[in-house]
Amino acid sequence: MGRVIRARFWAICVLGLTAPLAWARTPKPLQIYAIDVEGGQATLLVTPARQSILIDTGWPGFDGRDANRIVAAAKLAGVKQLDYVIITHYHRDHVGGITQLAQKMKIVTFVDHGPNQEDSDDTRHDYAAYEKVAAQGRRVTLKPDDGLPVKGVTVRVLTAAGEHLKDPLPGAGEANPNCASEPEASVDNTENARSLGVLVTYGRFRFLDLGDLTKKKELEIACPNNMIGTVDLYLVTHHGWDQSNTKSMVWGLHPRVALMDNGAHKGGSASVWQIVHDSPGLEDLWQLHYAVEAGKDHNVDESMIANVEGGTDGNYLKVSALPDGSFTVLNSRNRYKKTYKK
């Protein structure tokens, strides 16, 4: 009996010693918040090392609505400052909230593609406002193939200022079979075509955000060869508008899951919804809003929509990703979540 008791005692001691070690080896997630800024973009990433990256800042005005929602998401994620704010381009729904946000939260480094390249009064105005705020901190201009010094996570620039990476990413570069039937795209002289697009990699998990990159620029990296390869999570480009999201690009990416940061009456084009929905291998599409003009046949099930038609706005979608490539998407409105295993 004494030997049995001693054996049990030592078993408990061994478990007590090894359990904390096993817990310590459990990887922390990369958190991604798709924040509702009513058809603009504001995507917050918090790395396992607690570094924070915000991609775009939503709209100005509305009594600081979008800045307040970003601050609220940062608080939920447990970060008190924004280490990096990436501005994909200088349209108001992406850069407009920068002034109000900087008044509410410390921004360490401003990241962009360089000077405004669009000939319009609104964009010149919004770029000037951005320059004024960015002068208060550190400003970095990135070009394709550049990255950010983020611990444990790789942030790589694929497109910027109308340019794109020159060589395929590792494992990419195969001929894209969708290109043969792709219509020719027109030239876009707006800031959309200059979007700073990034691929974020955490172990085997890959997340793509191309801002509002338009069709001709998409095709430069999708055809005739796919220079990006496949991704696990795709932020549907340009809020799901049909100026972007060529079939060659979307189907070439072969996303497992797509998030559409559309508004109730902005983005979410029925034709784009169908391209994404039909993408080979897609497991699910999630939306920030019910797209009213697209109709019932071109919206996902209500459980996967953060803000339903006629409902309360401000709900977000949260992704928690692990380095083995698995991730979970949570709808803050109804707490519905789904895990995608690698």
C-alpha positions as CSV (number, residue, x, y, z in Angstrom):
1,M,0.0,0.0,0.0
2,G,2.9,2.3,0.9
3,R,4.4,1.8,-2.6
4,V,1.0,2.6,-4.2
5,I,0.7,5.9,-2.3
6,R,4.2,6.9,-3.1
7,A,3.6,6.1,-6.8
8,R,0.5,8.2,-6.8
9,F,2.3,11.0,-5.0
10,W,5.1,11.1,-7.6
11,A,2.6,10.9,-10.5
12,I,0.9,14.0,-9.1
13,C,4.2,15.8,-8.8
14,V,5.2,14.9,-12.3
15,L,1.9,16.1,-13.6
16,G,2.3,19.3,-11.6
17,L,5.7,19.9,-13.2
18,T,4.8,19.0,-16.8
19,A,1.4,20.7,-17.0
20,P,2.8,24.3,-16.8
21,L,5.5,23.3,-19.4
22,A,2.8,22.0,-21.8
23,W,0.8,25.1,-21.2
24,A,3.8,27.3,-21.9
25,R,4.3,25.5,-25.3
26,T,0.7,26.3,-26.4
27,P,1.1,29.0,-29.0
28,K,-0.7,32.3,-28.6
29,P,-3.0,33.4,-31.4
30,L,-2.7,36.1,-34.0
31,Q,-5.8,38.2,-33.5
32,I,-7.5,40.0,-36.4
33,Y,-10.5,42.3,-35.8
34,A,-12.5,43.4,-38.9
35,I,-14.0,46.5,-37.4
36,D,-17.3,47.9,-38.6
37,V,-16.6,51.4,-40.1
38,E,-19.7,51.4,-42.3
39,G,-18.1,50.4,-45.6
40,G,-14.6,51.7,-45.1
41,Q,-11.7,49.7,-43.7
42,A,-10.2,49.3,-40.3
43,T,-8.6,46.0,-39.6
44,L,-6.7,45.5,-36.3
45,L,-4.1,42.8,-36.0
46,V,-2.5,41.9,-32.6
47,T,0.4,39.6,-32.7
48,P,1.3,36.9,-30.2
49,A,4.0,39.2,-29.0
50,R,1.3,41.9,-28.3
51,Q,2.4,44.2,-31.1
52,S,-0.4,46.0,-32.8
53,I,-1.0,46.8,-36.5
54,L,-4.0,48.8,-37.7
55,I,-4.7,48.7,-41.4
56,D,-6.7,51.9,-42.3
57,T,-8.7,54.1,-40.1
58,G,-12.2,54.4,-41.5
59,W,-14.1,57.6,-42.1
60,P,-13.8,61.1,-40.5
61,G,-16.7,62.8,-38.7
62,F,-19.8,61.1,-37.3
63,D,-18.7,62.4,-33.8
64,G,-15.6,60.2,-33.9
65,R,-17.6,57.0,-34.5
66,D,-14.9,55.1,-36.4
67,A,-12.1,56.2,-34.1
68,N,-14.2,55.1,-31.1
69,R,-14.8,51.7,-32.6
70,I,-11.1,51.2,-33.3
71,V,-10.2,52.2,-29.7
72,A,-12.9,49.8,-28.4
73,A,-11.5,46.9,-30.4
74,A,-7.9,47.7,-29.2
75,K,-9.2,47.7,-25.6
76,L,-10.8,44.3,-26.2
77,A,-7.5,43.0,-27.6
78,G,-5.6,44.4,-24.6
79,V,-3.4,46.9,-26.4
80,K,-2.9,50.5,-25.3
81,Q,-1.2,51.9,-28.4
82,L,-0.9,51.2,-32.1
83,D,2.6,50.2,-33.0
84,Y,1.9,50.5,-36.7
85,V,-0.9,52.2,-38.7
86,I,-0.8,51.1,-42.3
87,I,-2.6,53.4,-44.7
88,T,-3.4,51.4,-47.9
89,H,-4.3,54.5,-49.9
90,Y,-5.6,58.1,-49.4
91,H,-9.4,57.7,-50.0
92,R,-11.6,59.1,-47.2
93,D,-13.0,55.7,-46.1
94,H,-9.5,54.4,-45.4
95,V,-7.5,57.4,-44.2
96,G,-10.2,59.8,-43.1
97,G,-10.3,58.7,-39.5
98,I,-6.6,59.3,-38.8
99,T,-7.0,62.7,-37.2
100,Q,-9.6,61.7,-34.7
101,L,-7.9,58.4,-34.0
102,A,-4.6,60.1,-33.2
103,Q,-6.4,62.3,-30.6
104,K,-7.6,59.2,-28.8
105,M,-4.8,56.7,-29.1
106,K,-1.0,56.8,-29.4
107,I,0.3,55.9,-32.9
108,V,4.0,55.0,-32.9
109,T,4.7,54.5,-36.7
110,F,2.7,55.6,-39.7
111,V,3.2,53.3,-42.8
112,D,2.1,54.2,-46.4
113,H,3.0,53.9,-50.1
114,G,4.4,57.5,-50.4
115,P,2.8,60.6,-51.7
116,N,-0.8,60.9,-53.0
117,Q,-1.0,60.1,-56.7
118,E,-4.6,61.0,-57.5
119,D,-5.7,64.3,-59.1
120,S,-8.8,65.1,-57.0
121,D,-9.5,67.8,-54.4
122,D,-10.9,65.4,-51.9
123,T,-7.9,63.1,-52.0
124,R,-5.5,66.0,-51.8
125,H,-7.3,67.3,-48.8
126,D,-7.3,63.9,-47.0
127,Y,-3.6,63.3,-47.8
128,A,-2.7,66.7,-46.4
129,A,-4.6,65.9,-43.2
130,Y,-2.7,62.6,-43.0
131,E,0.7,64.2,-43.5
132,K,0.0,66.6,-40.7
133,V,-0.8,63.8,-38.2
134,A,2.0,61.5,-39.4
135,A,4.5,64.3,-38.8
136,Q,3.8,63.9,-35.1
137,G,5.3,60.4,-35.1
138,R,7.6,58.2,-37.2
139,R,6.6,57.8,-40.9
140,V,7.8,54.9,-43.1
141,T,7.2,54.5,-46.8
142,L,7.2,50.9,-48.0
143,K,7.5,49.4,-51.5
144,P,6.9,45.9,-52.8
145,D,9.0,43.2,-51.0
146,D,9.5,45.4,-48.0
147,G,8.2,44.3,-44.6
148,L,7.7,45.4,-41.0
149,P,9.9,44.3,-38.0
150,V,7.2,42.4,-36.2
151,K,8.1,39.5,-33.8
152,G,6.9,36.1,-34.8
153,V,4.8,37.3,-37.7
154,T,5.8,38.2,-41.2
155,V,4.3,41.3,-42.8
156,R,5.3,41.5,-46.5
157,V,4.3,44.2,-48.9
158,L,3.0,42.9,-52.3
159,T,1.8,46.1,-53.9
160,A,2.4,49.8,-53.3
161,A,2.2,53.0,-55.3
162,G,1.1,51.1,-58.5
163,E,4.1,48.7,-58.3
164,H,4.1,45.0,-57.4
165,L,6.5,42.4,-56.3
166,K,8.8,41.3,-59.2
167,D,9.2,37.6,-58.4
168,P,6.7,35.0,-57.2
169,L,6.5,34.3,-53.5
170,P,8.1,31.0,-52.3
171,G,5.8,28.1,-53.5
172,A,3.9,30.3,-56.0
173,G,4.4,31.2,-59.6
174,E,2.3,28.5,-61.3
175,A,0.3,29.2,-64.4
176,N,-3.1,30.5,-63.6
177,P,-5.7,28.6,-65.6
178,N,-8.4,31.3,-65.1
179,C,-6.5,33.9,-67.0
180,A,-7.4,32.7,-70.5
181,S,-11.0,33.7,-70.1
182,E,-10.4,36.9,-68.0
183,P,-11.7,40.1,-69.7
184,E,-9.1,42.9,-70.2
185,A,-9.3,45.5,-67.4
186,S,-9.2,49.2,-67.9
187,V,-6.6,51.6,-66.4
188,D,-7.4,53.1,-63.1
189,N,-5.8,56.4,-62.3
190,T,-7.2,56.7,-58.7
191,E,-5.5,56.0,-55.4
192,N,-7.2,52.6,-55.4
193,A,-4.7,51.3,-57.9
194,R,-1.9,52.4,-55.7
195,S,-3.1,50.5,-52.7
196,L,-0.5,49.1,-50.3
197,G,-1.3,45.4,-50.1
198,V,0.2,43.0,-47.5
199,L,0.4,39.3,-46.9
200,V,0.6,38.5,-43.2
201,T,2.0,35.1,-42.3
202,Y,2.0,33.4,-38.9
203,G,3.5,29.9,-39.3
204,R,1.4,28.2,-41.9
205,F,-1.5,30.7,-41.6
206,R,-1.7,33.3,-44.4
207,F,-3.9,36.4,-44.5
208,L,-4.2,38.7,-47.5
209,D,-5.3,42.4,-47.5
210,L,-4.9,44.3,-50.8
211,G,-6.8,47.4,-49.8
212,D,-8.8,48.7,-52.8
213,L,-6.5,47.4,-55.5
214,T,-8.4,47.4,-58.8
215,K,-8.6,44.9,-61.6
216,K,-5.8,45.8,-63.9
217,K,-3.3,45.8,-60.9
218,E,-4.8,42.5,-59.6
219,L,-4.1,40.9,-63.0
220,E,-0.5,42.0,-63.0
221,I,0.1,39.7,-60.0
222,A,-2.4,37.0,-60.9
223,C,-1.8,36.4,-64.6
224,P,-0.4,34.7,-66.5
225,N,1.2,33.2,-63.3
226,N,-0.1,33.4,-59.8
227,M,2.6,35.3,-57.9
228,I,1.0,35.0,-54.4
229,G,-0.1,31.4,-54.2
230,T,-2.9,30.4,-51.9
231,V,-4.2,32.0,-48.7
232,D,-6.2,30.9,-45.7
233,L,-8.0,34.1,-45.1
234,Y,-8.9,36.7,-47.7
235,L,-10.1,40.1,-46.9
236,V,-12.3,40.7,-50.0
237,T,-10.7,43.5,-51.9
238,H,-12.4,46.9,-52.2
239,H,-15.3,46.0,-49.8
240,G,-16.6,43.5,-52.4
241,W,-17.1,46.1,-55.2
242,D,-16.9,45.0,-58.8
243,Q,-14.1,47.4,-59.7
244,S,-11.9,44.7,-58.1
245,N,-12.0,40.9,-57.4
246,T,-11.3,39.4,-60.8
247,K,-12.1,35.7,-61.0
248,S,-8.4,35.1,-61.9
249,M,-7.2,36.7,-58.7
250,V,-9.8,35.3,-56.3
251,W,-9.8,31.8,-57.7
252,G,-6.1,31.8,-58.0
253,L,-5.8,32.6,-54.3
254,H,-8.0,29.6,-53.4
255,P,-9.0,31.1,-50.1
256,R,-10.3,28.8,-47.4
257,V,-12.3,31.6,-45.8
258,A,-13.2,35.2,-47.0
259,L,-14.2,38.2,-45.0
260,M,-16.1,41.1,-46.8
261,D,-15.8,44.5,-45.1
262,N,-18.8,45.9,-46.9
263,G,-21.4,48.4,-45.7
264,A,-25.1,48.1,-45.9
265,H,-25.1,50.2,-49.1
266,K,-21.4,50.1,-50.0
267,G,-19.6,47.3,-51.7
268,G,-21.0,43.7,-51.6
269,S,-21.7,43.7,-55.3
270,A,-23.7,40.6,-56.3
271,S,-21.2,39.7,-59.1
272,V,-18.3,39.8,-56.7
273,W,-20.2,37.9,-54.0
274,Q,-20.8,35.1,-56.6
275,I,-17.1,35.0,-57.6
276,V,-16.0,34.6,-54.0
277,H,-18.8,32.3,-53.1
278,D,-18.0,30.0,-56.0
279,S,-14.2,30.0,-55.4
280,P,-12.9,26.4,-55.4
281,G,-12.2,25.2,-51.9
282,L,-13.9,28.1,-50.1
283,E,-15.3,26.9,-46.8
284,D,-17.1,30.1,-45.8
285,L,-17.7,33.7,-46.6
286,W,-18.4,36.2,-43.7
287,Q,-19.8,39.7,-44.1
288,L,-19.6,42.8,-41.9
289,H,-23.0,43.9,-43.2
290,Y,-26.0,42.6,-45.0
291,A,-25.6,44.0,-48.5
292,V,-29.1,45.5,-49.2
293,E,-28.8,46.0,-53.0
294,A,-27.4,42.6,-53.6
295,G,-30.6,40.9,-52.4
296,K,-31.1,37.7,-50.4
297,D,-29.5,35.4,-53.0
298,H,-26.2,37.3,-52.7
299,N,-25.8,37.4,-48.9
300,V,-24.6,34.7,-46.6
301,D,-26.6,33.2,-43.8
302,E,-27.5,35.7,-41.1
303,S,-25.3,33.8,-38.6
304,M,-22.2,34.9,-40.5
305,I,-23.2,38.6,-40.9
306,A,-22.0,40.9,-38.1
307,N,-24.6,43.7,-38.8
308,V,-27.9,42.5,-40.2
309,E,-30.4,44.6,-42.2
310,G,-32.1,47.1,-40.0
311,G,-30.0,46.0,-37.0
312,T,-27.6,47.8,-34.7
313,D,-24.3,48.6,-36.4
314,G,-20.8,48.5,-34.8
315,N,-20.5,44.7,-34.5
316,Y,-17.2,43.2,-35.6
317,L,-15.7,39.9,-36.8
318,K,-12.8,38.5,-35.0
319,V,-10.3,35.9,-36.2
320,S,-8.0,34.0,-33.9
321,A,-5.2,32.2,-35.9
322,L,-2.6,29.7,-34.8
323,P,0.7,28.9,-36.5
324,D,-0.5,25.4,-37.5
325,G,-2.9,27.1,-40.0
326,S,-6.0,26.6,-38.0
327,F,-8.2,29.6,-37.0
328,T,-11.5,30.6,-35.6
329,V,-13.9,33.3,-36.7
330,L,-16.3,34.9,-34.2
331,N,-19.3,37.1,-34.9
332,S,-19.6,39.6,-32.1
333,R,-23.3,40.2,-32.7
334,N,-24.5,36.7,-31.9
335,R,-21.3,35.1,-30.5
336,Y,-21.5,32.5,-33.3
337,K,-18.1,31.1,-34.1
338,K,-16.6,28.5,-36.3
339,T,-13.2,26.8,-36.3
340,Y,-11.3,25.9,-39.5
341,K,-8.8,23.2,-39.0
342,K,-5.7,22.8,-41.2
